[in-house]
Amino acid sequence: MKLVLASGSPRRRALLGELGYEVSYTSLNVDEHLSSPLPAAQVAEHLACRKAAAFPIDTLDEDSVLVTADTVVVLDGRILGKPADRDEATQMLHSLSGRSHTVYTGVCLRSQQQQTAFTESTEVHFRQLEDTEIAYYIDHYHPFDKAGAYGIQEWIGMVGIERIEGCFYNVMGLPVSRLYRTLRERFESR
């Protein structure tokens, strides 16, 4: 089985590349605007399925599986997207400081014969962050391409996250263990 990852995320590319499958990469340009409100816990899977639907399935080899994903950071029922600038990143990190939030990653797997999707969630607990720590992180790591304005694998994750409940890799953007199990159960037995 071959995998086709439709994502521009370097983190997803690196994680999927470690699973031992032959992987090719492509990007999709999909409108992520929601026309009607959805519960925050359902948004990531909805967007992952929308990305899969936008992929031209007739270009997928018979022995290939398309992988699409989306990750959202949710605090108090509100989705924190990717920050537009330094000020927004600072605001987001201040709002996460000393609190816990949930990271949801939705994954859609699609072959010529079938499609399945799932959502994985992880609780992330930040300690109280100092203003100087937030400024240092933003100035040195430029987290403008990350939901919630942080990467767990970066400096802020090492010094600011007290604990997580759930999959570490889910917070990076791809719940690798669950993805692997789903591929084996649903797609390798064909």
N, C-alpha and C positions, 0 to 999 in steps of 0.2 A: 504494500500500500504506500502511496505517495501522498504527501500533504501539500496543499497550496494555502499559504497564509496570506489573506488579503488584509494587510495592515502596514502602515508606515512606521509603527512603533519599533524602535531599536530594541527595547526591552522584550517585547513579544517575540521578535525575530530571534534574539539570543536564547530565550527560554525554549522555544519550540525546536530550535536547532539542536538542543541537548537531548532530545527524546530518542534519538536513534533512527528516526525515519528520514527518508529522502524528502527534502523540503524545498519548494520554490516559493518565491515571494512576488506579490503584486500589490498594488494600491488601488483603492476604490475611492471615488469622490461621491459621497452620499450625503444628502441633506439630513442633518440630525435634529432638525426642528420638529417638535411634537405638535401635531395639529389638535390633539385633545389631551387633557391631563391624564397622567398615569401615576399610580403610586410609585414613589421613588425606588422601591425595591424591584420594580418590574422594568424600569427604563433601560438598564444595560442590556438585558436579554432582548427586549424589543428592538433596540438599535442594532444589536448583533445580527438578528434575523433580517432586519431591513438591509443591512450590508450584504448578507448572503443572497437575498432576493435580487439585488442589483448586479450580481456577478453573472455573466453570460454562461449558463450551465452547459451549453453545447460545446464550449471550449475546454471543458474539464475532461481529462482522460477517464476512461471507465474504471481504472484502478486508483483514482485519486479522490481525496476528500478535501473539500474547501473548509478552511477554518477562519471564522470571523469572530471578533470579540469587541466588547466595549466595557469600560470601567467607569463607575461613578462613585464619588465620595459623598456620603450623606451625613449631615449634621442637623439634628432636630427636625428631621423630615424634609430638609432642604438640600438640594443637590449643589455641591460646590464644583463648578466646572474648572476649566483651565484658566488661570488668571491672564487678563489682558495686558497687565503691566505690573511694575514693581509695587505700586500702591495697593492694587488688588491682591497681589500675592501676600503682602504684609498683612492686610486685613484678614485673609483666609487663615494664615498661620496663627494670628492672634485669636481668631475664633476657635481654632482647634486646640490651642494651648490649655493645658490643665484639664482636658475633657476627653471623652471617648466619642468615637464616631464609627460608622459602618462603611466598609468598602464593598461594593457589589460589582462583580464581573459577570457579564452575560457572555456565553459562548454559543455559537451556532456551528454545527457540523453538517455539511451537505455534500452528498454524492449525487450521481445521476439517478440513483434508485431511491434514496431516502434522505430525510433531514431530521435532526434532533437538536434540541437546545436545552440549556440549563443555566442556572444562576448560582454562583458561589458567593457567600458572604463572610467577611472577616471583621471582627471588632478590633479597633486600634485605640490604644490608650496613650495619649501624650502626657508627659509631665508638664508642669508650668514652665513655659519658655521665656527667657529673658529677651528684651528688645534687641540687645546686641547679638544674641544668637540668631534671631530671625533675620536681622540685617546681614550678618555674616553669611548665612546660608543662601539668601537671595543673591547677594553680590558675587558669591563664588560658584554657585550651582545653577543659577538662572532657571528656576523650575517652571517656566512659562508654558511648557508642553505637557504638564502633569496635572491631572485632576486633583483638586484640593491644594495645589501649589507645593507638593512635596513628593519625593521619591523615598520610599522606605529603605532602599538599598544605599542611599546617599548619607552624607554627614548628619543631616537632621534626624534621620531614622536611627542612626547609631547612638546619638546623644540625647534625643528627645522622646523616643518611644519607650515607655516603661514595659509594655507587654502587648501581646496580641492574642486573640482567641480565634483560631482558625488558620487558614492557609497563608503563609508568608508570601508565596508567589502570586496569590490572588491579589494582594495589595500592589504588587509590581505590574499587574495587568493580565495575568494568565494563570488560572488555577491548574497547574501542570498535572498534578496527581489525578485529579478528577477527569481532566481532559484525556489522559492516558487510559484510564479505566474505561471511559465511555467509548473511545476509539476501539479498544480491544473487544468490548462487549457488543457494540452495535455494528462495527464496520469490518473487523478482521474475520468474522465468522462467515462472511459471504462466500 
